Amino acid sequence: MQPLEGFRVLDLTHVLAGPCATHHLRCLGAEVIKIERPGTGDPMRALSLQPEQQGVPPGFRALNAGKKSVVIDLASDEGRAAVLRLAEGADVFVENFRPGVARRLGLGAEDIRAVRPGIVYCSISGWGQSGPNSARGAYDHVIQAATGMMALQGSDSGAPPVKVGFPLIDIATGISAAEAILAALIRRLRGDTAPITLDVSMVDSALALMSGPAASTLATGKAPDRVGNRGFVGSPGAETFATSDGYISVAANTMGQFETLCRLLGRPHLAAPPYVPAGLAGGAFLTNVATDDLRQELGKAFAEFTADALEAVLNDTGVPAARVRDLGEYLGTLYPHTPGIGIDGEPVSFGPAFRWEGEGRVALSPAPRLGADTDTLASGSENASRYKVGTT
């Protein structure tokens, strides 16, 4: 039995953060009913721009496997009534409208609790449900800019800002929301009957991702310098180096690892004074020892080797290293040889980043076509009491 089997989630979310949250709940066994706009549905379906994909392009499939799709016009009285009927048998309600929109539609926390008092109500937004910025819209790269994340990328302090190359904050926000919902359901199972309304924001999730740099900034009053492709410890052996045929990222953080690295590069003298302090134990981190001279000498040494050869020998001797690959190469070469977190039934989708020991992969049906379950679920013909699990 999956952990959330028997729980019903009403999913009024779209694009990435909200669907990511409910995707994680679905992978844990919950029934997820995705409420979508008539005609277009979730914008990730790209119906008008990619009609050949029939509303289920890879980006949509990745976060909507196994869900049910119901088309409802939330602006109509009939649509609101249909959502409230579905809510009578739900355990979780998730929305990611701008703050205040759900309430204006008659689907705020108090409206849903009027028909289902024990429901867990989760709101996902860019800036949170209160405060002077709450009404602002938000997309991943905008929040990266606002929170300082974009200013941390790159190696040259005078260069333009650089965003992370994928919607990191959206996904982190979805995972944060799933975590919050799981905690709320544990409260319910322990007998807590108090109203639970969750406020999950992209700015809070961004800050959680940057907890280390944020702590340093709070302590010193100075934002961290850009480190580019270097390791965060500041060891001279923790960096991404150019080789004769590509790039390799190495994590020789300790004195022992750095000695091994320099020996394999044919430069053992670089692991001794004056390049590094004398008397360091093998397990000592070489924090902020990466001088320009030492980095330049290491760069010359790496240029004499191929990335594949170094990757193999460094890992064999206990120094973490990886040749820089693109995502296509990783998925085609390394990923098939690991247990993986793929989903059986939807080959482009991935489940949560953990595995149950001794159990197989998550199995879900493919992402639904728009409105595939409208006739079954929105008519009110179901016996909603079947789904009353964990709430009252």
C-alpha positions in Angstrom: 0.0 0.0 0.0 1.4 3.4 -1.0 1.6 6.0 1.8 -1.2 8.3 0.4 -3.4 5.6 -1.0 -7.0 6.6 -0.4 -6.3 10.3 -0.1 -7.9 12.7 -2.6 -6.2 15.9 -3.8 -8.0 18.7 -5.7 -5.4 20.3 -7.8 -6.2 23.9 -9.0 -2.6 24.6 -10.1 -0.9 25.2 -13.4 2.6 25.5 -15.0 5.3 24.1 -12.7 5.4 24.7 -8.9 1.9 23.6 -8.1 1.8 20.7 -10.5 5.2 19.6 -9.1 3.7 19.5 -5.6 0.7 17.4 -6.6 3.0 15.2 -8.8 4.9 14.2 -5.7 1.6 13.4 -3.8 0.4 11.3 -6.8 3.7 9.4 -6.8 3.0 8.6 -3.2 -0.4 7.1 -4.0 -2.8 10.0 -3.7 -5.6 10.4 -6.2 -5.1 13.8 -7.8 -7.9 15.6 -9.7 -6.6 18.4 -11.8 -9.1 21.1 -12.4 -8.4 22.9 -15.7 -9.7 25.8 -17.7 -12.1 25.0 -20.6 -10.5 25.1 -24.0 -6.8 25.6 -23.1 -6.3 23.8 -19.8 -3.0 24.1 -18.1 -0.8 26.5 -20.2 1.9 23.8 -20.2 -0.3 21.8 -22.5 0.6 24.3 -25.2 -2.5 23.4 -27.2 -2.4 26.4 -29.6 1.4 26.4 -30.0 2.0 22.6 -30.3 -1.2 21.1 -31.6 0.6 18.0 -32.8 1.3 17.1 -29.2 -2.4 16.9 -28.5 -2.1 18.7 -25.2 0.4 16.4 -23.6 3.9 17.6 -24.6 6.9 16.4 -22.6 6.9 19.4 -20.2 3.3 18.7 -19.2 3.8 14.9 -19.0 6.7 15.3 -16.7 4.6 16.6 -13.8 1.1 15.2 -14.5 1.4 11.5 -14.9 -1.4 9.5 -13.3 -3.6 12.5 -12.6 -7.2 13.0 -13.6 -8.3 16.0 -15.7 -11.6 17.8 -15.1 -12.6 20.8 -17.1 -14.5 23.4 -15.1 -15.2 27.1 -15.7 -14.3 28.5 -12.2 -15.9 31.9 -13.1 -19.4 30.4 -13.4 -21.8 29.5 -10.6 -22.0 26.0 -12.0 -18.3 25.6 -12.0 -17.9 26.8 -8.4 -20.6 24.3 -7.3 -18.9 21.5 -9.1 -15.6 22.2 -7.3 -17.4 22.4 -4.0 -19.0 19.0 -4.7 -15.6 17.5 -5.4 -14.2 19.1 -2.3 -16.7 17.3 -0.1 -14.7 14.2 -0.6 -11.2 15.6 -0.7 -8.5 15.7 1.9 -6.2 18.3 0.3 -7.0 21.4 -1.8 -4.0 23.0 -3.7 -4.2 26.3 -5.6 -1.5 28.6 -7.1 -3.5 31.7 -8.2 -2.3 35.1 -7.2 -3.3 35.8 -3.6 -7.0 36.8 -3.3 -8.1 35.2 -6.6 -9.3 31.9 -5.0 -11.3 33.9 -2.5 -12.9 36.1 -5.2 -13.9 32.9 -7.0 -15.6 31.6 -3.9 -13.0 29.0 -3.4 -10.9 30.4 -0.5 -10.0 28.4 2.5 -13.2 29.3 4.4 -15.4 28.4 1.4 -13.8 24.9 1.1 -13.9 24.3 4.8 -17.6 25.1 4.8 -18.1 21.8 2.9 -15.1 19.9 4.2 -14.1 21.2 7.6 -10.9 19.1 8.0 -9.4 19.7 4.6 -5.8 20.7 4.2 -5.7 23.9 2.2 -2.5 24.9 0.5 -1.8 28.1 -1.4 1.3 28.4 -3.6 2.4 31.9 -4.8 5.5 33.9 -5.7 5.7 36.2 -2.8 3.4 34.7 -0.1 -0.2 35.5 0.8 0.5 38.7 2.7 3.0 41.6 2.7 3.5 44.5 0.3 4.7 42.3 -2.5 2.0 39.6 -2.3 0.1 40.9 -5.3 3.1 40.7 -7.6 3.2 38.0 -10.3 6.2 35.7 -10.3 8.1 33.4 -12.6 11.3 31.4 -11.8 13.8 33.8 -13.3 12.1 36.8 -11.8 12.4 35.4 -8.3 16.0 34.4 -9.1 16.7 38.1 -9.8 14.8 39.4 -6.8 16.3 37.1 -4.2 20.0 37.5 -5.2 20.3 34.0 -6.7 21.0 35.3 -10.2 23.7 37.6 -8.8 25.5 34.5 -7.4 26.0 32.8 -10.7 29.1 33.2 -12.9 32.7 33.9 -12.0 33.3 37.6 -12.9 31.9 40.1 -10.5 31.6 42.7 -13.3 29.8 40.4 -15.7 26.0 40.4 -16.3 23.9 38.3 -14.0 23.3 34.7 -15.0 20.2 32.7 -14.1 20.3 29.0 -13.2 19.8 27.0 -16.4 16.5 25.4 -15.4 13.5 26.4 -13.2 15.1 25.5 -9.9 12.9 27.6 -7.7 9.7 26.4 -9.3 10.6 22.8 -8.5 11.9 23.6 -5.1 8.6 25.3 -4.3 6.7 22.3 -5.4 8.7 20.0 -3.3 8.3 22.4 -0.3 4.6 22.4 -0.8 4.5 18.6 -0.9 6.5 18.5 2.3 4.1 20.9 4.0 1.1 18.9 2.9 2.6 15.6 4.1 3.3 17.3 7.5 -0.3 18.5 7.6 -1.7 15.1 6.9 0.4 13.6 9.7 -1.2 16.2 12.0 -4.6 15.0 10.8 -3.7 11.4 11.4 -2.6 12.2 14.9 -6.0 13.7 15.7 -5.4 17.4 15.1 -8.7 18.9 14.0 -7.6 22.6 13.9 -7.9 24.4 10.5 -4.8 24.0 8.4 -4.0 26.6 5.8 -0.5 26.4 4.2 1.3 29.4 2.6 4.1 28.3 0.3 6.0 30.9 -1.6 8.7 30.9 -4.2 10.8 33.5 -2.3 10.8 31.4 0.8 11.8 28.4 -1.2 14.6 30.4 -2.9 15.9 31.4 0.5 15.8 27.8 1.7 17.9 26.8 -1.3 20.5 29.5 -0.5 20.6 28.9 3.3 24.4 28.8 3.3 25.1 32.0 1.4 22.2 33.7 3.2 23.6 32.7 6.6 27.0 34.1 5.6 25.4 37.4 4.4 23.4 37.8 7.6 26.6 37.1 9.7 28.9 39.4 7.8 26.6 42.0 6.2 28.2 41.2 2.8 26.8 39.2 0.0 29.1 36.3 -1.1 31.4 36.7 -4.1 30.7 34.8 -7.2 32.6 31.5 -7.3 31.7 30.4 -10.8 32.5 26.7 -11.4 34.7 26.4 -8.3 33.7 24.4 -5.3 32.2 26.2 -2.4 34.9 25.3 0.1 37.5 27.3 -1.8 40.0 24.4 -2.1 42.4 24.8 -5.1 41.5 21.2 -6.1 37.8 21.8 -6.1 37.0 23.4 -9.4 36.0 22.8 -13.0 39.2 22.5 -15.1 39.8 22.6 -18.9 41.4 19.4 -20.2 42.8 18.6 -23.6 39.4 17.5 -24.9 36.8 19.0 -22.6 36.1 19.9 -19.0 36.2 18.0 -15.7 34.8 19.0 -12.3 36.9 17.8 -9.4 36.3 17.9 -5.6 39.6 17.5 -4.0 38.6 19.4 -0.9 40.8 17.8 1.8 44.5 17.8 2.1 44.7 14.1 1.4 42.6 14.3 -1.7 44.6 17.3 -3.0 47.9 15.4 -2.5 46.4 12.5 -4.5 45.3 14.9 -7.2 48.6 16.6 -7.5 50.5 13.2 -7.6 48.2 11.9 -10.4 48.8 15.2 -12.3 52.5 14.7 -12.0 52.8 17.9 -9.9 53.3 16.6 -6.3 55.1 19.8 -5.3 51.8 21.8 -5.6 50.5 20.0 -2.5 53.4 21.4 -0.4 54.6 24.8 0.8 54.6 27.5 -0.5 51.5 26.6 -2.3 49.6 25.2 0.7 50.3 25.6 4.4 52.5 23.1 6.1 51.4 20.5 8.7 47.8 20.0 7.6 46.2 16.7 8.4 44.9 14.6 5.6 41.2 15.3 6.5 41.6 19.1 6.7 39.7 21.1 4.3 41.8 23.5 2.2 39.4 26.4 2.8 40.2 29.5 0.7 43.7 28.2 -0.2 43.0 28.6 -4.0 45.5 31.4 -4.9 45.7 32.6 -8.5 49.2 31.2 -8.9 48.2 27.7 -7.7 45.1 27.7 -9.8 47.2 28.7 -12.9 49.6 25.9 -12.3 46.8 23.4 -11.8 45.2 24.6 -15.0 48.4 23.9 -17.0 48.6 20.4 -15.5 45.0 19.5 -16.4 45.4 20.6 -20.0 47.8 17.7 -20.5 45.2 15.1 -19.8 41.9 13.9 -21.3 38.7 14.3 -19.3 37.8 10.6 -19.5 41.1 9.4 -18.3 41.2 11.8 -15.4 37.6 10.9 -14.4 38.4 7.3 -14.2 41.7 7.5 -12.3 40.5 10.2 -9.9 37.4 8.3 -8.8 39.4 5.1 -8.5 41.7 6.8 -6.0 39.0 8.4 -3.9 38.8 11.9 -5.5 35.3 12.7 -6.7 35.3 13.9 -10.3 33.1 14.0 -13.3 33.6 14.9 -16.9 31.2 17.7 -17.8 28.4 16.2 -19.8 25.2 17.6 -21.2 21.9 16.2 -20.0 21.4 14.1 -23.1 24.6 12.4 -22.7 24.0 11.7 -19.0 20.5 10.2 -19.6 21.9 8.1 -22.5 25.0 6.8 -20.8 25.2 7.0 -17.0 21.5 7.1 -16.0 20.6 3.7 -17.5 23.2 2.1 -15.3 21.8 3.5 -12.0 18.5 2.4 -10.3 16.9 5.6 -11.5 13.7 7.4 -10.4 11.8 6.9 -13.6 8.0 6.1 -13.7 6.7 3.0 -15.3 3.9 4.1 -17.7 5.1 7.6 -18.4 8.6 7.3 -19.8 9.5 11.0 -19.7 8.4 11.5 -16.1 10.5 11.1 -12.9 9.3 10.4 -9.4 10.5 11.8 -6.0 14.3 11.6 -5.5 14.3 8.6 -3.3 13.6 4.9 -3.5 11.9 2.4 -1.2 14.5 -0.4 -0.6 13.2 -3.7 -2.0 10.4 -2.1 -4.0 10.1 -1.3 -7.7 9.6 1.9 -9.4 6.5 4.0 -9.3 3.9 3.0 -11.9 1.4 5.6 -13.1 -0.8 6.0 -16.1 0.2 8.6 -18.8 -0.6 12.2 -18.2 -4.3 12.8 -19.1 -5.7 14.5 -22.1 -7.6 17.7 -21.3 -10.9 17.0 -19.7 -10.5 13.2 -19.9 -12.3 12.7 -16.5 -14.9 15.5 -16.6 -17.9 13.4 -17.3 -17.0 10.9 -14.6 -16.0 13.3 -11.8 -17.7 16.7 -12.4 -21.3 15.4 -12.7 -21.6 14.8 -9.0 -22.7 11.2 -9.6 -19.9 9.7 -7.5 -20.4 8.8 -3.9 -18.0 11.4 -2.4 -18.0 9.7 1.0 -15.8 6.9 -0.5 -12.9 9.4 -0.4 -13.2 10.6 3.2 -9.8 9.5 4.4 -8.0 11.2 7.2 -10.3 14.2 7.6 -13.8 14.9 8.9 
